[in-house]
Amino acid sequence: MCLAVPGKILKILDDDPVMPQGQVSFGGILKSVNLAYVPKARPGDYVIVHVGFAISILDEQEAQNILATLEGPQSEESAL
């Protein structure tokens, strides 16, 4: 099974036309991500990332919904 997760582009690290790279935050964990498949992506955009490549742009609400689903149900115990 493959998993692609949403992250927020914080900045463009390299705007090379063939292999652009961006710094993407995944809940505070920062990773360098290849942006070649999403040439219109800009800082502030949410993208779906699979194996180091951003594969699509999401709106913020859709990204938040996916993140909430991935986190799963919250219990009182886990909130402590």
Buried (B, 14 or more C-beta within 10 A) or exposed (E): EEEBBBBBBEEBBEEEEEEBBBBBEBEEEEEEBBBBBBEEBEEEBBBBBBEEBBBBBBEEEEBEEBBEEEEEEEEEEEEE
